[in-house]
């Protein structure tokens, strides 16, 4: 790629690419949008005070990028470029608005960084993304709509990805998001930091948003890569900010612990060719011991606050069992299965029960795992969930039922929308029964 001295909207030097390489640039723009859209929308929402308007401005900036970047290349700071273009369009519109003076004052205050308070305020959320997560999680919205809206607007997840996380049709998620935007506008919800006494009403939804964003980064629903580490890192950053804001909230610390313990394995989860490496086969020397130490410490902080462990603390405790074991065989699988028993009581979802079946299979043998898995075959929400037949295939393979294992892996491969995951499942099907 040839460098040029062409300058973008913000004055930064941009990379020049061949006009004929439009496909590559289009893919790069799509990647940039997925990474930067949330920050752009969050910044614009703070400035204009209207979520719908902020989204429209961001989309206008994206259209301009699609026209400009194939000629000038991707800017060094794409988010700044997009935000600059969107702000310019907002100002152009406000010049035609009778309330221009008020709007100019609003954006000037936002630019100066002093629009919320003159005196320092430790409870103020300075992070635009986290601020808007709280706005999207306003009590005026039903809980499912809060999370769906925040995941879509702020975290850049598609309706299909959100639907996959909730095991519901994409159309259902689309309706929730549309209704949520209308409800926020109708209630004239201010785009400002919630007061401390309002945190409890929104914190559960905010934690769920961060959790689901991390999950999408940990195991991508769609695309060519089966992990999206940047998304996971953003979720961890937001989680750490949250834990600092509510140091007395055990589940906030537990969520940080859960994410850091899982993230510690990132370097070992992917082979040199990009293929997935299962937990039991990972090179544990590649695990990030610093993240493990941080995660264990965060779990200890959560436990020190007292009370029964919540869903995030139980999941973090399970992750800690894996992270602190010297090998897969040395893992205390009965303890892991017991923790899943407690988690099923606190969060009785089909996905949790599926993960429990995996732990039972490791603790007490593949036949016990299949017996724990059996009731889930009739669970409608799992009918298109690739992990269910994948787990069944693994258990059947361990029992020596190779032709059945092959069919299960092929079924799982047909259900996943992630290319890497599909290839791995097809490989396992072939290895289980090459002549099948």
C-alpha positions in Angstrom: 0.0 0.0 0.0 1.5 3.3 -1.1 1.5 6.2 1.3 0.5 9.7 0.1 0.3 13.1 1.7 -3.4 13.5 1.1 -5.2 14.9 4.1 -8.5 13.8 5.6 -11.2 15.9 7.3 -9.3 16.1 10.5 -6.0 17.0 8.8 -4.4 13.6 9.4 -2.4 12.0 6.7 -4.3 9.2 4.9 -3.2 6.1 3.1 -3.6 6.1 -0.6 -4.9 2.9 -2.2 -5.4 1.9 -5.8 -8.7 2.9 -7.2 -9.0 -0.7 -8.6 -8.7 -2.2 -5.1 -12.3 -1.3 -4.2 -13.1 -4.7 -2.7 -10.3 -4.5 -0.2 -11.1 -0.9 0.8 -14.8 -1.8 1.2 -13.8 -4.6 3.6 -11.6 -2.2 5.5 -14.4 0.4 5.7 -16.7 -2.3 7.0 -14.2 -3.3 9.7 -13.5 0.3 10.6 -17.3 0.9 11.0 -17.7 -2.0 13.2 -14.9 -0.9 15.4 -15.6 2.9 15.5 -19.3 3.4 15.0 -20.1 3.0 18.7 -17.6 5.7 19.7 -18.8 8.0 16.9 -22.5 7.6 17.8 -21.8 8.0 21.5 -19.8 11.2 21.0 -22.5 12.7 18.7 -25.3 11.7 21.1 -23.6 13.7 23.8 -23.3 16.7 21.5 -26.7 16.7 19.9 -28.8 15.1 22.7 -30.7 12.9 20.4 -29.9 9.2 19.7 -31.8 9.0 16.4 -30.2 12.2 15.1 -26.8 10.9 16.2 -27.2 7.7 14.3 -28.4 9.6 11.2 -25.3 11.8 11.3 -23.0 8.9 11.8 -24.6 7.1 8.8 -24.2 10.2 6.7 -20.5 10.3 7.6 -20.2 6.7 6.7 -21.7 7.4 3.2 -19.1 10.1 2.7 -16.3 7.8 3.9 -17.4 5.2 1.3 -17.2 7.8 -1.4 -13.9 9.4 -0.2 -11.8 6.6 1.3 -11.4 4.5 -1.9 -9.6 7.5 -3.3 -7.7 8.8 -0.3 -7.3 5.7 1.8 -8.3 4.9 5.4 -7.4 7.8 7.7 -5.0 7.2 10.6 -7.8 8.1 13.0 -11.1 6.9 11.4 -13.3 7.7 14.4 -12.0 11.4 14.4 -12.6 11.6 10.6 -16.2 10.3 10.9 -17.0 12.4 13.9 -15.6 15.5 12.2 -17.7 14.9 9.1 -20.8 14.3 11.2 -20.3 17.4 13.3 -19.9 19.5 10.1 -23.2 18.1 8.8 -24.8 18.9 12.1 -23.6 22.4 12.1 -24.7 22.9 8.5 -28.2 21.8 9.5 -28.2 24.0 12.7 -27.3 27.0 10.6 -30.7 26.6 9.0 -32.4 26.1 12.4 -33.9 29.0 14.4 -32.3 27.5 17.5 -28.8 27.7 16.1 -27.3 29.8 18.9 -28.5 27.2 21.5 -27.0 24.4 19.5 -23.7 26.1 18.9 -23.4 26.6 22.7 -24.2 22.9 23.2 -21.5 21.7 20.9 -19.0 24.3 22.1 -19.5 23.1 25.7 -19.1 19.5 24.6 -15.9 20.4 22.7 -14.5 22.1 25.8 -15.4 19.1 28.0 -17.2 21.2 30.6 -20.8 20.7 29.6 -21.8 18.6 32.6 -20.4 20.2 35.7 -18.2 23.1 36.7 -16.9 21.5 39.9 -15.2 18.1 39.8 -17.6 15.2 40.4 -16.3 11.7 41.1 -19.6 10.2 40.2 -19.6 11.7 36.7 -19.1 9.2 33.9 -16.6 10.7 31.6 -16.6 7.9 29.1 -19.0 8.7 26.3 -19.7 5.0 25.5 -20.4 4.1 29.1 -22.6 7.2 29.5 -24.7 6.3 26.5 -25.0 2.7 27.7 -26.7 4.1 30.9 -29.0 6.2 28.7 -30.0 3.2 26.6 -30.6 1.3 29.8 -33.1 3.9 31.1 -36.0 2.5 33.3 -38.5 3.8 30.8 -37.6 0.9 28.6 -38.4 -2.8 29.3 -35.3 -4.7 30.3 -34.9 -6.7 27.1 -35.3 -3.6 25.0 -32.6 -1.7 27.1 -30.0 -4.4 26.4 -30.9 -4.9 22.7 -30.8 -1.1 22.0 -27.4 -0.7 23.8 -25.9 -3.7 22.0 -27.1 -2.4 18.6 -26.4 1.3 18.9 -23.3 1.4 21.1 -21.6 -1.9 20.6 -22.1 -2.3 16.9 -23.7 -5.7 17.1 -26.1 -6.6 14.3 -29.7 -7.7 15.0 -28.7 -11.2 14.0 -25.8 -11.2 16.6 -28.1 -9.9 19.3 -30.8 -12.4 18.4 -28.2 -15.2 18.6 -27.3 -14.1 22.1 -30.9 -14.2 23.2 -31.9 -17.2 21.1 -34.9 -15.3 19.6 -35.7 -14.4 16.0 -33.9 -11.3 14.5 -37.3 -9.7 13.8 -38.1 -9.7 17.5 -34.8 -7.9 18.2 -35.5 -5.4 15.4 -38.9 -4.6 16.9 -37.4 -4.1 20.4 -34.8 -1.7 19.1 -37.3 0.4 17.1 -39.7 0.6 19.9 -36.9 1.5 22.4 -35.8 4.5 20.3 -39.3 5.7 20.0 -39.9 5.3 23.7 -36.7 7.3 24.6 -37.8 10.1 22.2 -41.4 10.2 23.5 -40.2 10.3 27.1 -37.7 13.1 26.3 -34.9 11.2 28.1 -32.0 13.5 28.8 -28.6 12.5 27.4 -26.8 13.0 30.7 -25.1 11.1 33.4 -27.6 9.4 35.8 -27.6 10.4 39.4 -26.0 8.0 41.9 -29.4 7.0 43.2 -30.5 6.0 39.7 -27.6 3.6 39.2 -29.3 0.5 40.8 -32.3 0.8 38.4 -29.9 0.5 35.4 -26.9 -1.3 36.6 -28.2 -4.8 36.0 -28.9 -4.0 32.3 -25.5 -2.3 31.9 -23.7 -5.3 33.3 -25.6 -7.5 30.9 -24.6 -5.3 28.0 -20.9 -5.5 28.9 -21.2 -9.3 29.4 -22.9 -9.9 26.0 -20.4 -7.7 24.2 -17.5 -9.6 25.7 -19.2 -12.9 24.7 -19.4 -11.7 21.1 -15.7 -10.8 21.2 -14.8 -14.2 22.8 -16.8 -16.2 20.3 -18.0 -14.2 17.2 -21.4 -15.1 15.9 -20.7 -14.2 12.3 -17.7 -13.5 10.0 -14.4 -15.1 9.0 -12.8 -15.0 12.5 -14.1 -16.8 15.4 -12.8 -14.3 18.0 -13.1 -10.5 18.0 -10.5 -9.5 20.6 -10.9 -5.8 20.2 -14.6 -6.1 21.1 -13.7 -8.2 24.1 -11.1 -5.6 25.2 -13.6 -2.8 24.9 -16.0 -4.8 27.1 -13.3 -5.3 29.7 -12.5 -1.6 29.7 -16.1 -0.7 30.3 -16.4 -3.3 33.0 -13.4 -1.9 34.8 -14.8 1.6 34.7 -18.1 0.3 36.1 -16.4 -1.5 38.9 -14.7 1.7 39.9 -18.0 3.6 39.8 -19.8 1.1 42.0 -17.0 -0.4 44.2 -19.6 -1.8 46.7 -21.4 -3.9 44.0 -20.1 -7.5 44.1 -21.3 -8.5 40.6 -19.5 -5.6 39.0 -16.2 -6.9 40.3 -17.3 -10.5 39.5 -17.9 -9.5 35.9 -14.5 -8.0 35.6 -13.1 -11.2 37.0 -15.0 -13.4 34.6 -13.9 -11.4 31.5 -10.2 -11.2 32.6 -10.0 -14.9 33.4 -11.5 -15.8 30.0 -9.4 -13.2 28.2 -6.2 -14.7 29.7 -6.6 -17.7 27.3 -6.9 -15.7 24.1 -3.3 -16.3 22.9 -3.9 -20.1 23.2 -7.4 -20.3 21.7 -6.2 -19.9 18.1 -3.7 -21.9 16.2 -1.2 -20.4 13.8 -3.5 -21.0 10.9 -6.4 -19.4 12.8 -8.1 -22.6 13.7 -9.8 -23.0 17.1 -7.9 -24.8 19.9 -10.3 -26.3 22.5 -9.6 -25.7 26.2 -8.4 -29.2 26.9 -5.7 -28.9 24.1 -4.5 -25.4 24.8 -0.8 -24.6 25.5 -1.2 -23.2 29.0 2.2 -21.6 28.9 0.6 -19.1 26.5 -2.1 -18.1 29.1 -1.7 -14.6 30.4 -0.7 -15.0 34.1 -1.1 -11.3 34.9 -4.7 -11.3 33.7 -5.3 -14.5 35.7 -4.0 -12.8 38.8 -6.1 -9.7 38.2 -9.2 -11.9 37.6 -8.7 -13.9 40.8 -8.1 -10.7 42.7 -11.3 -9.2 41.3 -13.3 -12.4 42.3 -11.8 -12.2 45.8 -13.0 -8.5 46.0 -16.5 -9.6 45.0 -16.6 -12.4 47.5 -15.2 -10.1 50.3 -18.4 -7.9 49.9 -20.4 -10.8 51.3 -23.7 -12.5 50.4 -24.3 -15.4 48.1 -22.5 -15.4 44.8 -24.5 -14.0 41.8 -24.5 -15.3 38.3 -21.3 -13.5 37.3 -19.4 -14.5 40.4 -20.4 -18.2 39.8 -19.2 -18.0 36.2 -16.0 -16.3 37.4 -15.4 -19.1 39.9 -15.8 -21.6 37.1 -13.3 -19.7 35.0 -10.9 -19.6 38.0 -11.0 -23.4 38.3 -9.8 -23.7 34.7 -7.3 -20.8 34.9 -5.6 -22.1 38.0 -5.4 -25.8 37.0 -2.0 -26.9 35.7 -3.7 -29.1 33.0 -7.1 -30.2 31.8 -6.7 -33.5 33.7 -5.8 -31.6 36.9 -9.0 -29.4 36.7 -11.4 -30.0 39.6 -14.2 -31.0 37.3 -16.6 -32.1 40.1 -16.2 -28.6 41.6 -16.9 -27.1 38.1 -20.0 -29.3 37.8 -21.1 -28.2 41.3 -20.7 -24.5 40.4 -22.8 -25.1 37.3 -25.5 -26.7 39.5 -25.6 -23.5 41.5 -25.6 -21.4 38.4 -28.6 -23.3 37.0 -30.5 -22.4 40.1 -29.6 -18.7 39.8 -29.8 -18.4 36.0 -31.8 -21.4 34.6 -31.2 -20.8 30.9 -30.8 -23.6 28.3 -27.3 -22.4 27.5 -26.2 -22.7 31.1 -27.7 -26.2 31.3 -25.8 -27.0 28.1 -22.5 -25.9 29.7 -23.4 -27.9 32.8 -23.7 -31.0 30.7 -20.2 -30.4 29.4 -18.9 -30.2 32.9 -20.8 -33.3 34.0 -19.4 -35.2 31.1 -15.8 -34.2 32.1 -16.4 -34.9 35.8 -18.4 -38.2 35.6 -17.9 -39.5 32.1 -19.4 -38.9 28.6 -22.4 -41.1 29.3 -23.4 -38.9 32.3 -22.9 -35.9 30.0 -25.2 -37.3 27.4 -27.8 -38.0 30.0 -27.6 -34.4 31.2 -27.8 -33.2 27.6 -30.8 -35.3 26.7 -33.6 -33.0 28.1 -32.2 -30.1 26.0 -33.0 -31.9 22.7 -36.6 -30.8 23.1 -35.6 -27.2 23.9 -37.0 -25.1 21.1 -34.7 -22.2 21.7 -31.7 -24.5 21.1 -33.0 -26.0 17.8 -30.7 -23.8 15.7 -27.9 -23.5 18.3 -24.7 -25.0 16.9 -23.2 -25.7 20.3 -25.8 -28.3 21.2 -25.0 -30.8 18.5 -21.3 -29.9 18.8 -21.3 -31.0 22.5 -23.3 -34.1 21.6 -20.7 -34.9 19.0 -17.8 -34.6 21.4 -19.5 -36.8 24.0 -20.4 -39.4 21.4 -16.8 -39.4 20.0 -15.5 -40.0 23.5 -17.9 -43.0 23.9 -16.5 -44.4 20.6 -19.8 -43.9 18.7 -18.0 -42.4 15.8 -20.7 -42.5 13.0 -23.1 -40.7 15.4 -20.5 -38.2 16.4 -19.9 -37.4 12.7 -23.5 -36.7 12.1 -23.7 -34.5 15.2 -20.6 -32.5 14.1 -22.1 -32.1 10.6 -25.3 -30.9 12.0 -23.5 -28.3 14.1 -21.5 -27.1 11.1 -24.7 -26.5 9.2 -26.0 -24.3 12.0 -23.1 -22.0 12.6 -22.7 -18.7 10.8 -19.0 -18.4 11.7 -16.6 -19.6 9.0 -13.8 -20.6 11.4 -16.2 -22.5 13.6 -17.8 -24.3 10.6 -14.4 -25.4 9.3 -13.4 -26.8 12.8 -16.6 -28.7 13.1 -16.2 -30.2 9.6 -12.7 -31.2 10.5 -13.9 -33.0 13.6 -16.6 -34.7 11.6 -14.0 -36.0 9.2 -11.7 -37.2 11.9 -14.5 -38.9 13.9 -15.4 -41.1 10.9 -13.4 -40.5 7.8 -15.3 -43.1 5.8 -18.8 -41.9 6.9 
